[in-house]
Amino acid sequence: MTWGDDEAVWSSGGWTLVRRRGDELADIAHEGRSVLRSVRLAVRDRDWNTLPLQVEAVSENPGCLRLHVRVSGGPGAVEGELVARVEGDRLEIAVDLICTAALETNRTGLVVLHPPAVSGRALGVIHPDGAEDRTRFPVGIRPHQPATDIASLKWTSDAGEMLLHFSGDVFEMEDQRNWTDASFKTYNRPLALPFPVRLGAGERVAQTLTLERIGAVPAPAPARPTTIDLRAEGVVPSLGIAASTAPDLAEAMASRPIPAATVLVEVDLASPAWSAALARAQRAGLPLDVRFIVDEGRPDALRAGIDALTGIDVRRVTAFRAAGPARHVSDADTIAALRAGIDRAGLRLPVAGGVRTHFTELNREHHRLPSGLDGIGFAITPLFHDVSTAQLVESVAMQRLVAQQAVGLADGVPVDIGPIGLLPHVNAVATTPDPRPTHADLRDGYGPALLPAADARQDAAQLAAWTIASAAALTVPGVRSLTYFEEWGPRGIRNSDGTDRPVAAAIAALAELGAYPTLTGDSPDGTTWAVGALTPAGTVLLLANLDDRSRELAVRTPHGSARARLDAFGWTRMVVR
């Protein structure tokens, strides 16, 4: 996969949309103004994995775009048509699928994404019985569904008041900003219903969305400022790197310094390779951020893991529940067992907590966390619902919202964010157990290495600018540390042969800022970002441009101003003296 997405523009009447990656109908606009972030056809298996959709034929006629689609080669198969039709101010999008081989699915059908710009706007929710609830799109990131039992939605888009009618199933909405997606998602099959659902061969899935403007066009929004204003607040978060989970190929890499303050290692105590994973993490010679994965039925395993920390420089340690209602959460019972084990071993270790997975779980499960924690953390892996580059770029502005809300939930406890990567390092919603290595050594790797968790964009030069922008977004008062990627391997800042990827330079530049007084500020448009620090060498600024065109960036700080022209997906380091 290249960095950019394959895109084709389709228009009819006053409607335009971008067909992205073949099957997504994105950036839906009326008379040049945004209406919806996108409409997608989603087919999810029993573990919520998105099955790849192939577009086998495309037909474009006046007023009609028709895609013949197929999902095959996995656990089950479906094929059919995704069709967009325009009639005046009305846009209709329909899907008609036939199951050609039995499929166990948690969701099959149309998904609507509203852009985050609608946050706070009035929302009318019309139910199947005709009753209407008047509410608003959430401002704060809502942990649970803001709207359920949906037959139609009314809201004011940038193009005017809209009515969206759903048929073929009952729909509900969730706040996808929980996963750093830039959207509110309305989807079919309510989560309160049992899943997975078995679709037998020959069964049909047919759904239709009808979208029309029902109000006047609003006045244009005022132009946004183009200058980034940075203010002095706190200190720059320390920078961490996750231990490599790749197959053990290159011992020589331990001799090369890692530009980080800590190494994060997840230790699954039910894995035969947990001791080898802990030993590998120590090779960098840096303090460890240790995350134990604990099986409730194996208390001796936690004791062994704690004993293995004797004599190791541990910056902080936590433990997550491996199964049950508190899965992936450092709940009160798990932390109590961890603290008791640390006391028994005679160790003095800071005990942190949080969740192993996305902010979603922290937002929903933070009531399970005990008091007295030395830190609260969560992971960020934006390519969860969608693997497009557009999703990756748009997630950065959502990362700032997530960081700010996490600091609020932590209520004075330092926040540690990481691992931060591209694809999820664990399937937080799988109904089957995590894969584990079969050997006590690391010949097969462990954790993410056993999942489809590598992405070709790890090699892209553009990922360096994305990392600078991500760190700028996450640098808010109360965030103590940021941990990115892995040391080496497919998810690493280095290749398995030890050579640097382009992102390694960005990591080194960020590490230089750590622990100095920080300069932080909001992005004016979500695509240009800056972060800085007051260092002995002067005011060091890191600027990033996530736009697909070159941009002129102006940055104001309490200690001087700077200006730079950055290429598309470029970044730079500047010193203001």
FENVENLIN-V17645 format. One record per residue. PHI is phi in degrees with one decimal (none if undefined). OMEGA is omega in whole degrees, 0 to 359 (none if undefined). BURIAL is + if it has 9 or more other C-alpha atoms within 8 Angstrom, else -. Layout:
BEGIN
phi=PHI omega=OMEGA burial=BURIAL
phi=PHI omega=OMEGA burial=BURIAL
END
This chain:
BEGIN
phi=none omega=175 burial=-
phi=-80.2 omega=180 burial=-
phi=-66.8 omega=183 burial=-
phi=-79.0 omega=176 burial=-
phi=-95.9 omega=172 burial=+
phi=-72.3 omega=185 burial=-
phi=-136.3 omega=174 burial=+
phi=-144.7 omega=182 burial=-
phi=-89.1 omega=174 burial=-
phi=-126.7 omega=180 burial=+
phi=-140.2 omega=176 burial=-
phi=-157.6 omega=185 burial=+
phi=59.1 omega=178 burial=-
phi=-89.1 omega=186 burial=+
phi=-99.2 omega=171 burial=+
phi=-134.7 omega=173 burial=+
phi=-151.2 omega=179 burial=+
phi=-112.6 omega=175 burial=+
phi=-83.5 omega=187 burial=+
phi=-108.4 omega=180 burial=+
phi=52.0 omega=174 burial=+
phi=89.4 omega=193 burial=+
phi=-115.7 omega=182 burial=+
phi=-84.1 omega=176 burial=+
phi=-99.7 omega=193 burial=+
phi=-109.1 omega=175 burial=+
phi=48.8 omega=182 burial=+
phi=-73.2 omega=185 burial=+
phi=-134.7 omega=175 burial=+
phi=-123.4 omega=183 burial=+
phi=53.0 omega=174 burial=-
phi=81.4 omega=181 burial=+
phi=-116.7 omega=187 burial=-
phi=-64.6 omega=175 burial=+
phi=-120.0 omega=180 burial=+
phi=-132.8 omega=175 burial=+
phi=-65.8 omega=176 burial=+
phi=-177.2 omega=167 burial=+
phi=-125.5 omega=182 burial=+
phi=-129.9 omega=165 burial=+
phi=-98.0 omega=182 burial=+
phi=-113.9 omega=172 burial=+
phi=-125.4 omega=184 burial=+
phi=-114.2 omega=180 burial=+
phi=-80.5 omega=186 burial=+
phi=-69.3 omega=176 burial=+
phi=-102.3 omega=179 burial=+
phi=68.5 omega=172 burial=+
phi=-72.4 omega=178 burial=-
phi=-81.8 omega=180 burial=+
phi=-78.8 omega=184 burial=+
phi=-66.3 omega=182 burial=-
phi=-106.7 omega=176 burial=+
phi=-101.9 omega=174 burial=+
phi=-95.1 omega=186 burial=+
phi=-93.5 omega=178 burial=-
phi=-160.0 omega=179 burial=-
phi=-129.5 omega=178 burial=+
phi=-125.8 omega=179 burial=-
phi=-118.6 omega=177 burial=-
phi=-126.3 omega=177 burial=-
phi=-54.2 omega=177 burial=-
phi=82.3 omega=185 burial=+
phi=-148.7 omega=172 burial=+
phi=-117.4 omega=185 burial=+
phi=-127.4 omega=178 burial=+
phi=-116.2 omega=172 burial=+
phi=-93.0 omega=189 burial=+
phi=-123.9 omega=180 burial=+
phi=-148.6 omega=169 burial=+
phi=-118.0 omega=182 burial=+
phi=-151.2 omega=176 burial=+
phi=80.5 omega=179 burial=-
phi=-127.2 omega=178 burial=-
phi=-79.1 omega=184 burial=+
phi=112.4 omega=182 burial=+
phi=-153.0 omega=175 burial=+
phi=-138.7 omega=174 burial=+
phi=-150.5 omega=180 burial=+
phi=165.1 omega=185 burial=+
phi=-127.5 omega=169 burial=+
phi=-116.0 omega=190 burial=+
phi=-128.8 omega=172 burial=+
phi=-116.0 omega=180 burial=+
phi=-127.8 omega=180 burial=+
phi=-121.3 omega=173 burial=+
phi=-142.0 omega=182 burial=-
phi=62.9 omega=180 burial=-
phi=-85.7 omega=184 burial=-
phi=-108.8 omega=174 burial=+
phi=-119.9 omega=178 burial=+
phi=-115.5 omega=176 burial=+
phi=-123.4 omega=184 burial=+
phi=-132.1 omega=174 burial=+
phi=-128.2 omega=177 burial=+
phi=-137.4 omega=186 burial=+
phi=-120.9 omega=172 burial=+
phi=-120.2 omega=177 burial=+
phi=-79.7 omega=182 burial=+
phi=-96.5 omega=172 burial=+
phi=-151.4 omega=187 burial=+
phi=-51.0 omega=185 burial=+
phi=-136.6 omega=169 burial=+
phi=-94.3 omega=188 burial=+
phi=-133.7 omega=172 burial=+
phi=-89.9 omega=179 burial=+
phi=-161.4 omega=171 burial=+
phi=-139.1 omega=179 burial=+
phi=153.5 omega=186 burial=+
phi=-83.7 omega=179 burial=+
phi=-127.5 omega=179 burial=+
phi=-112.3 omega=179 burial=+
phi=-115.6 omega=172 burial=+
phi=-89.5 omega=180 burial=+
phi=-71.0 omega=181 burial=+
phi=-65.3 omega=179 burial=-
phi=-62.1 omega=180 burial=-
phi=-82.0 omega=179 burial=+
phi=-50.5 omega=179 burial=+
phi=87.8 omega=181 burial=-
phi=-78.1 omega=179 burial=+
phi=-62.3 omega=182 burial=+
phi=-137.7 omega=173 burial=+
phi=-102.3 omega=181 burial=+
phi=-114.5 omega=181 burial=+
phi=-99.9 omega=184 burial=+
phi=-93.5 omega=181 burial=+
phi=-58.2 omega=179 burial=-
phi=-84.8 omega=178 burial=-
phi=93.4 omega=178 burial=-
phi=-68.5 omega=181 burial=-
phi=-124.3 omega=172 burial=-
phi=-102.8 omega=177 burial=-
phi=-105.8 omega=183 burial=-
phi=-142.9 omega=176 burial=-
phi=-140.3 omega=168 burial=+
phi=-62.5 omega=184 burial=+
phi=-61.5 omega=171 burial=+
phi=-90.0 omega=171 burial=-
phi=-70.7 omega=183 burial=-
phi=-69.3 omega=186 burial=+
phi=-82.1 omega=182 burial=+
phi=-68.3 omega=182 burial=+
phi=-124.7 omega=189 burial=-
phi=-59.3 omega=176 burial=+
phi=-78.3 omega=179 burial=+
phi=-152.8 omega=180 burial=+
phi=-134.4 omega=175 burial=+
phi=53.5 omega=189 burial=+
phi=-98.4 omega=167 burial=+
phi=-107.0 omega=178 burial=+
phi=-150.1 omega=176 burial=+
phi=-129.3 omega=173 burial=+
phi=-124.6 omega=178 burial=+
phi=-159.1 omega=178 burial=+
phi=-103.6 omega=175 burial=+
phi=-88.8 omega=176 burial=+
phi=-62.9 omega=181 burial=+
phi=-95.9 omega=181 burial=+
phi=120.2 omega=182 burial=+
phi=-70.4 omega=184 burial=+
phi=-123.8 omega=171 burial=+
phi=-122.5 omega=180 burial=+
phi=-122.1 omega=181 burial=+
phi=-107.3 omega=181 burial=+
phi=-112.2 omega=173 burial=+
phi=-141.3 omega=180 burial=+
phi=103.9 omega=178 burial=-
phi=-170.5 omega=172 burial=-
phi=-92.4 omega=186 burial=+
phi=-115.7 omega=172 burial=+
phi=-147.9 omega=187 burial=+
phi=-120.3 omega=170 burial=+
phi=-131.9 omega=181 burial=+
phi=-92.3 omega=184 burial=+
phi=-75.2 omega=174 burial=+
phi=-61.6 omega=173 burial=+
phi=-54.6 omega=181 burial=+
phi=-101.3 omega=187 burial=+
phi=64.2 omega=169 burial=+
phi=-77.9 omega=181 burial=+
phi=-89.2 omega=184 burial=+
phi=-169.9 omega=161 burial=+
phi=-105.1 omega=187 burial=+
phi=-107.8 omega=172 burial=+
phi=-108.7 omega=191 burial=+
phi=-137.4 omega=181 burial=+
phi=-94.1 omega=184 burial=+
phi=64.0 omega=180 burial=+
phi=-56.9 omega=183 burial=+
phi=-67.6 omega=179 burial=-
phi=-70.9 omega=179 burial=-
phi=-82.6 omega=181 burial=-
phi=-62.1 omega=173 burial=-
phi=-147.7 omega=3 burial=-
phi=-75.4 omega=175 burial=+
phi=-107.7 omega=178 burial=-
phi=-94.2 omega=173 burial=-
phi=-99.0 omega=179 burial=+
phi=-83.0 omega=178 burial=+
phi=-56.8 omega=180 burial=+
phi=95.1 omega=178 burial=-
phi=-72.8 omega=188 burial=-
phi=-115.9 omega=172 burial=-
phi=-123.0 omega=181 burial=+
phi=-132.9 omega=180 burial=+
phi=-141.8 omega=180 burial=+
phi=-138.9 omega=172 burial=+
phi=-114.5 omega=177 burial=+
phi=-122.1 omega=186 burial=+
phi=-118.8 omega=177 burial=+
phi=-144.8 omega=176 burial=+
phi=-82.3 omega=183 burial=+
phi=-123.7 omega=180 burial=-
phi=-139.2 omega=182 burial=-
phi=-72.2 omega=177 burial=-
phi=-76.1 omega=180 burial=-
phi=-74.2 omega=176 burial=-
phi=-66.5 omega=179 burial=-
phi=-61.5 omega=177 burial=-
phi=-70.5 omega=178 burial=-
phi=-64.7 omega=180 burial=-
phi=-65.0 omega=179 burial=-
phi=-81.0 omega=176 burial=-
phi=-65.7 omega=182 burial=-
phi=-108.7 omega=182 burial=-
phi=-102.4 omega=176 burial=+
phi=-95.5 omega=178 burial=+
phi=-100.9 omega=179 burial=+
phi=-106.1 omega=179 burial=+
phi=-120.9 omega=179 burial=+
phi=-83.1 omega=180 burial=+
phi=-148.3 omega=174 burial=+
phi=68.3 omega=180 burial=-
phi=-121.7 omega=179 burial=+
phi=-66.2 omega=177 burial=+
phi=-58.5 omega=175 burial=+
phi=-68.0 omega=186 burial=+
phi=-106.7 omega=177 burial=+
phi=-117.3 omega=174 burial=+
phi=-127.5 omega=175 burial=+
phi=-78.7 omega=176 burial=+
phi=-62.5 omega=178 burial=+
phi=-65.5 omega=175 burial=+
phi=-107.3 omega=185 burial=+
phi=-73.5 omega=174 burial=+
phi=-53.4 omega=188 burial=+
phi=-75.9 omega=185 burial=+
phi=-112.7 omega=192 burial=-
phi=-140.5 omega=177 burial=-
phi=-67.3 omega=185 burial=-
phi=-63.9 omega=183 burial=-
phi=-68.5 omega=178 burial=-
phi=-65.6 omega=182 burial=-
phi=-81.6 omega=181 burial=-
phi=-97.1 omega=181 burial=-
phi=-61.5 omega=176 burial=-
phi=-100.2 omega=181 burial=-
phi=-78.4 omega=183 burial=-
phi=-156.1 omega=178 burial=+
phi=-95.0 omega=182 burial=+
phi=-145.0 omega=170 burial=+
phi=-119.2 omega=179 burial=+
phi=-90.3 omega=178 burial=+
phi=-133.8 omega=173 burial=+
phi=-92.9 omega=185 burial=-
phi=-116.1 omega=178 burial=+
phi=-82.2 omega=188 burial=+
phi=-72.4 omega=173 burial=+
phi=-92.5 omega=180 burial=+
phi=-89.6 omega=176 burial=+
phi=-67.0 omega=184 burial=+
phi=-101.6 omega=187 burial=+
phi=-63.5 omega=180 burial=+
phi=-65.1 omega=178 burial=+
phi=-66.8 omega=178 burial=+
phi=-64.3 omega=179 burial=+
phi=-66.1 omega=179 burial=+
phi=-65.4 omega=179 burial=-
phi=-62.3 omega=182 burial=-
phi=-59.7 omega=182 burial=+
phi=-75.6 omega=187 burial=+
phi=-64.2 omega=180 burial=-
phi=-72.2 omega=179 burial=+
phi=71.9 omega=181 burial=-
phi=-114.6 omega=174 burial=+
phi=-57.9 omega=183 burial=+
phi=-103.5 omega=168 burial=+
phi=-107.7 omega=191 burial=+
phi=-100.2 omega=178 burial=+
phi=-120.9 omega=177 burial=+
phi=-82.0 omega=170 burial=+
phi=-103.3 omega=194 burial=+
phi=-115.2 omega=172 burial=+
phi=-91.5 omega=186 burial=+
phi=-56.8 omega=183 burial=-
phi=-84.2 omega=182 burial=-
phi=-130.3 omega=181 burial=-
phi=-63.7 omega=179 burial=-
phi=-65.8 omega=180 burial=-
phi=-66.2 omega=178 burial=+
phi=-64.6 omega=178 burial=+
phi=-60.7 omega=180 burial=+
phi=-65.1 omega=179 burial=-
phi=-64.0 omega=179 burial=+
phi=-64.9 omega=179 burial=+
phi=-59.7 omega=181 burial=-
phi=-68.6 omega=179 burial=-
phi=-84.6 omega=180 burial=-
phi=-59.6 omega=179 burial=-
phi=82.4 omega=180 burial=-
phi=-100.6 omega=176 burial=-
phi=-77.1 omega=183 burial=-
phi=-111.5 omega=180 burial=+
phi=-73.8 omega=176 burial=+
phi=-164.5 omega=181 burial=+
phi=-141.0 omega=174 burial=+
phi=-144.0 omega=178 burial=+
phi=-144.5 omega=180 burial=+
phi=-116.7 omega=176 burial=+
phi=-70.4 omega=183 burial=+
phi=-83.6 omega=184 burial=+
phi=-152.1 omega=177 burial=+
phi=90.8 omega=182 burial=-
phi=-60.3 omega=181 burial=-
phi=-100.7 omega=180 burial=+
phi=-54.7 omega=179 burial=+
phi=71.7 omega=182 burial=+
phi=-116.7 omega=174 burial=+
phi=-87.1 omega=184 burial=+
phi=-74.6 omega=187 burial=+
phi=-59.5 omega=181 burial=+
phi=-66.1 omega=181 burial=-
phi=-67.1 omega=179 burial=+
phi=-67.7 omega=177 burial=+
phi=-61.9 omega=178 burial=-
phi=-65.4 omega=178 burial=-
phi=-64.4 omega=180 burial=+
phi=-63.4 omega=179 burial=+
phi=-63.7 omega=179 burial=-
phi=-66.5 omega=178 burial=+
phi=-64.8 omega=178 burial=+
phi=-63.9 omega=180 burial=+
phi=-59.9 omega=182 burial=-
phi=-80.2 omega=180 burial=-
phi=72.1 omega=181 burial=-
phi=-99.7 omega=175 burial=-
phi=-120.7 omega=185 burial=-
phi=-129.1 omega=173 burial=+
phi=-65.1 omega=182 burial=-
phi=-104.9 omega=179 burial=+
phi=-101.8 omega=179 burial=+
phi=-155.3 omega=181 burial=+
phi=126.8 omega=180 burial=+
phi=-131.6 omega=180 burial=+
phi=-80.5 omega=193 burial=+
phi=-118.0 omega=188 burial=+
phi=-71.4 omega=172 burial=+
phi=-56.3 omega=178 burial=+
phi=-46.6 omega=184 burial=+
phi=-68.5 omega=176 burial=+
phi=-65.6 omega=181 burial=+
phi=-63.2 omega=183 burial=+
phi=-90.8 omega=191 burial=+
phi=-118.4 omega=185 burial=+
phi=-63.5 omega=176 burial=+
phi=-65.3 omega=179 burial=-
phi=-80.4 omega=184 burial=+
phi=-74.0 omega=177 burial=+
phi=-77.3 omega=175 burial=-
phi=-81.4 omega=175 burial=-
phi=77.5 omega=179 burial=-
phi=-73.1 omega=178 burial=+
phi=-91.1 omega=178 burial=+
phi=176.5 omega=177 burial=+
phi=-130.4 omega=186 burial=+
phi=-135.1 omega=175 burial=+
phi=-161.1 omega=181 burial=+
phi=-104.4 omega=173 burial=+
phi=-131.9 omega=174 burial=+
phi=-139.4 omega=193 burial=+
phi=-67.7 omega=182 burial=+
phi=-88.7 omega=182 burial=+
phi=-104.9 omega=178 burial=+
phi=-83.8 omega=191 burial=-
phi=-149.0 omega=182 burial=-
phi=-106.6 omega=179 burial=-
phi=-76.2 omega=175 burial=+
phi=-66.5 omega=176 burial=+
phi=-58.3 omega=177 burial=-
phi=-62.4 omega=181 burial=+
phi=-61.4 omega=181 burial=+
phi=-68.4 omega=183 burial=+
phi=-66.6 omega=181 burial=+
phi=-66.1 omega=187 burial=+
phi=-63.0 omega=178 burial=+
phi=-62.8 omega=177 burial=+
phi=-70.8 omega=177 burial=+
phi=-60.5 omega=178 burial=+
phi=-64.8 omega=177 burial=+
phi=-60.6 omega=180 burial=+
phi=-61.6 omega=180 burial=+
phi=-62.1 omega=181 burial=+
phi=-64.1 omega=181 burial=+
phi=-71.6 omega=177 burial=+
phi=-63.4 omega=178 burial=+
phi=-61.1 omega=178 burial=+
phi=-64.3 omega=178 burial=-
phi=-64.4 omega=182 burial=-
phi=-69.0 omega=173 burial=+
phi=53.9 omega=177 burial=-
phi=99.1 omega=176 burial=-
phi=-81.3 omega=180 burial=+
phi=-58.9 omega=181 burial=+
phi=-105.8 omega=177 burial=+
phi=-115.4 omega=184 burial=+
phi=-108.8 omega=179 burial=+
phi=153.7 omega=3 burial=+
phi=-69.7 omega=175 burial=+
phi=-108.4 omega=180 burial=+
phi=-150.8 omega=181 burial=+
phi=-94.5 omega=179 burial=+
phi=-91.9 omega=181 burial=+
phi=-57.1 omega=178 burial=+
phi=-87.6 omega=175 burial=+
phi=-154.3 omega=177 burial=+
phi=-85.6 omega=187 burial=-
phi=-68.3 omega=186 burial=-
phi=-118.1 omega=181 burial=-
phi=-64.5 omega=176 burial=+
phi=-97.5 omega=177 burial=-
phi=-114.4 omega=183 burial=-
phi=-64.1 omega=175 burial=-
phi=-62.8 omega=175 burial=-
phi=-68.7 omega=180 burial=-
phi=-131.0 omega=176 burial=-
phi=-67.4 omega=180 burial=+
phi=-100.1 omega=182 burial=-
phi=-111.7 omega=179 burial=+
phi=-80.0 omega=176 burial=+
phi=-98.7 omega=185 burial=-
phi=-108.8 omega=181 burial=+
phi=-62.3 omega=180 burial=-
phi=-102.7 omega=188 burial=+
phi=75.9 omega=180 burial=+
phi=-158.0 omega=177 burial=+
phi=56.2 omega=183 burial=+
phi=-58.6 omega=180 burial=+
phi=-63.0 omega=181 burial=+
phi=-95.8 omega=178 burial=+
phi=-114.1 omega=170 burial=+
phi=-76.0 omega=190 burial=-
phi=-114.0 omega=177 burial=+
phi=-102.7 omega=182 burial=+
phi=-132.9 omega=183 burial=+
phi=-63.0 omega=179 burial=-
phi=-70.8 omega=174 burial=+
phi=-61.7 omega=179 burial=+
phi=-88.6 omega=189 burial=+
phi=-75.5 omega=175 burial=+
phi=-61.8 omega=183 burial=+
phi=-66.5 omega=181 burial=+
phi=-64.4 omega=178 burial=+
phi=-63.7 omega=178 burial=+
phi=-63.6 omega=178 burial=+
phi=-60.6 omega=182 burial=+
phi=-67.5 omega=176 burial=+
phi=-60.7 omega=180 burial=+
phi=-64.0 omega=178 burial=+
phi=-60.0 omega=179 burial=+
phi=-63.2 omega=177 burial=+
phi=-62.2 omega=180 burial=+
phi=-66.5 omega=185 burial=+
phi=-85.8 omega=180 burial=+
phi=-83.0 omega=176 burial=+
phi=-128.1 omega=180 burial=+
phi=-54.8 omega=182 burial=-
phi=107.6 omega=176 burial=+
phi=-87.3 omega=186 burial=+
phi=-92.4 omega=184 burial=+
phi=-149.3 omega=175 burial=+
phi=-128.1 omega=180 burial=+
phi=-121.2 omega=185 burial=+
phi=-111.4 omega=166 burial=+
phi=52.4 omega=177 burial=+
phi=-128.1 omega=181 burial=+
phi=-62.0 omega=182 burial=+
phi=-155.3 omega=183 burial=+
phi=102.5 omega=185 burial=+
phi=-58.3 omega=179 burial=+
phi=-104.8 omega=190 burial=+
phi=-97.4 omega=172 burial=+
phi=-81.2 omega=174 burial=+
phi=-127.7 omega=173 burial=+
phi=-73.3 omega=180 burial=+
phi=-66.5 omega=176 burial=+
phi=-89.5 omega=177 burial=-
phi=93.2 omega=179 burial=+
phi=-76.6 omega=183 burial=-
phi=-73.2 omega=164 burial=+
phi=-84.3 omega=179 burial=+
phi=-55.9 omega=182 burial=+
phi=-66.5 omega=181 burial=+
phi=-60.9 omega=179 burial=+
phi=-66.2 omega=177 burial=+
phi=-66.9 omega=178 burial=+
phi=-61.4 omega=180 burial=+
phi=-63.5 omega=180 burial=+
phi=-65.5 omega=178 burial=+
phi=-68.8 omega=180 burial=+
phi=-62.1 omega=179 burial=+
phi=-62.2 omega=184 burial=-
phi=-83.6 omega=190 burial=+
phi=-54.8 omega=174 burial=+
phi=78.2 omega=175 burial=-
phi=-88.5 omega=175 burial=+
phi=-56.0 omega=189 burial=+
phi=-97.0 omega=169 burial=+
phi=-119.9 omega=185 burial=+
phi=-135.2 omega=180 burial=+
phi=-168.4 omega=181 burial=+
phi=-81.8 omega=172 burial=+
phi=-80.5 omega=178 burial=+
phi=-71.0 omega=186 burial=+
phi=-142.5 omega=180 burial=-
phi=84.0 omega=181 burial=+
phi=-116.7 omega=176 burial=+
phi=-112.3 omega=188 burial=+
phi=-138.4 omega=176 burial=+
phi=-149.3 omega=174 burial=+
phi=-145.7 omega=183 burial=+
phi=-151.4 omega=178 burial=+
phi=-150.7 omega=176 burial=+
phi=-92.6 omega=186 burial=+
phi=-110.9 omega=176 burial=+
phi=-58.4 omega=179 burial=-
phi=-82.5 omega=182 burial=-
phi=124.3 omega=177 burial=+
phi=-82.7 omega=181 burial=+
phi=-93.4 omega=180 burial=+
phi=-118.1 omega=171 burial=+
phi=-116.7 omega=183 burial=+
phi=-116.2 omega=180 burial=+
phi=-136.9 omega=179 burial=+
phi=-123.3 omega=179 burial=+
phi=-98.7 omega=177 burial=+
phi=-80.0 omega=177 burial=+
phi=-87.8 omega=173 burial=-
phi=-137.5 omega=179 burial=-
phi=-66.6 omega=183 burial=+
phi=-137.1 omega=172 burial=+
phi=-93.9 omega=182 burial=-
phi=-109.7 omega=173 burial=+
phi=-114.0 omega=182 burial=+
phi=-126.0 omega=176 burial=+
phi=-111.4 omega=177 burial=+
phi=-131.1 omega=175 burial=+
phi=-64.0 omega=185 burial=-
phi=-118.8 omega=178 burial=-
phi=133.2 omega=182 burial=-
phi=-121.5 omega=179 burial=+
phi=-146.3 omega=178 burial=-
phi=-142.8 omega=180 burial=-
phi=-152.9 omega=172 burial=-
phi=-102.8 omega=181 burial=-
phi=-112.6 omega=174 burial=+
phi=-64.8 omega=174 burial=+
phi=-55.5 omega=181 burial=+
phi=52.8 omega=177 burial=+
phi=-109.4 omega=176 burial=+
phi=-147.4 omega=179 burial=+
phi=-152.4 omega=174 burial=-
phi=-112.8 omega=180 burial=+
phi=-131.9 omega=176 burial=-
phi=-121.9 omega=177 burial=+
phi=-106.8 omega=183 burial=+
phi=-109.9 omega=none burial=-
END
